[in-house]
Amino acid sequence: MEFNKIVENKKVYMDLLLLADEQEDMIDQYLERGEMYVLDDNGVKAECVVTKEAEGIYEIKNIAVTPDCQRMGYGKRLIEYVLANYPEGKEMLVGTGDVPSALSFYTSCGFKESHRKKNFFVDNYNHLMFEDGIQLVDMVYLKKKL
């Protein structure tokens, strides 16, 4: 298993990026300014994009695991790798839908709920979004001290 930083041709991973953020123009808002990492284990299994939001404040904007490799620990391993690569930071944020499975995953990675952006998914996407049968409305932000 190896972790690679992707600095060029990030859109090659668009199919994987779209698993976590299903509207390409939303991905375009952060992809080029973000640092992208992929986890390769006999093929790319997961990707993550991290942006710098302020001095010492970073945000995981996109993290996805290929469907056939979900719930096998790849997402957690990638988050652990990413967190270890920002030692100068104060905190790492991540935003997600208000869905028990996602919140449970990030909590298991050491994140704690921070704040919410009301109606984020309704106001910023051109279609209704659902995860685990739940309509996404508010963006839930979680944070972890680095």
C-alpha positions in Angstrom: 0.0 0.0 0.0 1.4 3.4 -0.9 0.2 7.0 -0.8 0.9 9.4 -3.6 0.5 13.1 -3.9 -1.1 14.1 -7.3 0.0 17.4 -8.6 -1.0 17.3 -12.3 -4.0 15.9 -14.2 -6.2 15.6 -11.1 -9.3 15.3 -13.2 -8.1 11.8 -14.3 -9.7 10.8 -10.9 -13.0 12.5 -11.7 -15.1 9.3 -11.4 -13.8 8.8 -7.9 -14.2 12.4 -7.0 -17.8 12.3 -8.1 -18.5 9.5 -5.6 -18.0 12.1 -2.8 -19.2 15.2 -4.5 -21.6 14.5 -7.3 -21.5 17.8 -9.2 -18.4 18.5 -11.2 -18.7 22.3 -11.1 -18.6 22.1 -7.3 -15.4 19.9 -7.5 -13.9 22.5 -9.9 -14.2 25.1 -7.1 -11.5 23.4 -5.0 -9.7 20.8 -7.0 -6.9 22.9 -8.4 -6.2 24.8 -5.2 -6.3 21.7 -3.1 -3.6 19.0 -2.5 -4.7 15.6 -3.8 -3.6 12.3 -2.4 -4.4 8.8 -3.6 -4.1 5.5 -1.8 -2.8 2.8 -4.1 -3.0 -0.9 -3.1 -2.6 -2.8 -6.4 -4.6 0.0 -8.0 -6.1 3.2 -6.7 -8.5 2.5 -4.0 -9.2 6.0 -2.5 -8.6 9.7 -3.0 -8.6 12.8 -0.9 -8.4 16.5 -1.6 -7.3 18.9 1.2 -7.4 22.7 0.9 -5.9 25.4 3.1 -8.7 27.6 4.4 -6.8 30.0 6.7 -3.4 30.0 8.5 -3.2 26.6 10.2 -6.7 25.6 9.1 -7.2 22.8 6.5 -10.3 21.1 5.1 -10.8 17.7 3.6 -13.0 18.7 0.7 -13.4 15.3 -0.9 -12.6 11.8 0.2 -13.8 8.7 -1.7 -13.2 5.0 -1.8 -13.9 2.9 -4.8 -17.3 1.1 -4.3 -15.8 -2.4 -4.3 -13.3 -1.4 -1.5 -15.6 0.5 0.8 -15.7 -0.5 4.5 -12.3 -2.2 4.2 -10.3 0.6 6.1 -9.0 2.4 3.1 -10.8 5.7 3.9 -9.6 5.6 7.5 -6.0 4.8 6.4 -6.0 7.7 3.9 -7.3 10.2 6.6 -4.6 9.0 9.0 -2.0 9.6 6.3 -3.4 13.0 5.4 -3.6 14.2 9.1 0.1 13.2 9.6 1.1 15.3 6.6 -0.1 18.6 8.1 1.9 18.9 11.3 2.1 22.7 11.0 -1.7 23.0 11.1 -3.9 23.8 14.0 -7.0 21.9 12.9 -8.5 19.9 10.0 -12.1 20.4 9.1 -14.4 18.1 7.1 -17.9 18.8 5.8 -20.5 16.1 5.2 -24.2 15.5 5.0 -26.2 14.9 8.2 -26.2 11.2 7.7 -25.4 8.7 10.6 -23.0 6.6 8.6 -20.8 9.6 7.5 -20.9 11.2 10.9 -20.0 7.9 12.6 -17.1 7.4 10.2 -15.6 10.8 10.9 -16.1 10.4 14.6 -14.2 7.1 14.5 -11.4 9.1 12.9 -11.3 11.5 15.8 -13.3 14.3 14.5 -15.9 16.2 16.6 -18.9 18.2 15.4 -18.1 21.9 15.0 -20.9 23.7 13.2 -23.4 23.6 10.4 -24.1 25.4 7.2 -27.9 25.5 6.9 -29.3 24.5 3.5 -25.9 24.1 2.0 -26.8 21.2 -0.3 -30.2 22.7 -1.3 -28.6 26.1 -2.1 -25.5 24.9 -3.9 -26.4 21.9 -6.0 -28.7 21.8 -9.0 -30.5 18.7 -7.9 -31.7 17.1 -4.7 -29.0 14.9 -3.1 -29.6 11.7 -1.1 -27.2 9.5 0.9 -28.4 6.3 2.6 -31.9 7.3 1.7 -31.7 10.6 3.5 -32.0 13.9 1.7 -28.9 16.1 2.3 -29.9 19.6 3.4 -27.4 21.1 5.9 -23.6 20.6 5.7 -22.3 19.3 9.0 -18.7 20.4 9.8 -16.5 18.4 12.0 -13.0 19.3 13.2 -9.9 17.6 14.6 -7.0 19.3 16.3 -3.7 18.6 14.6 
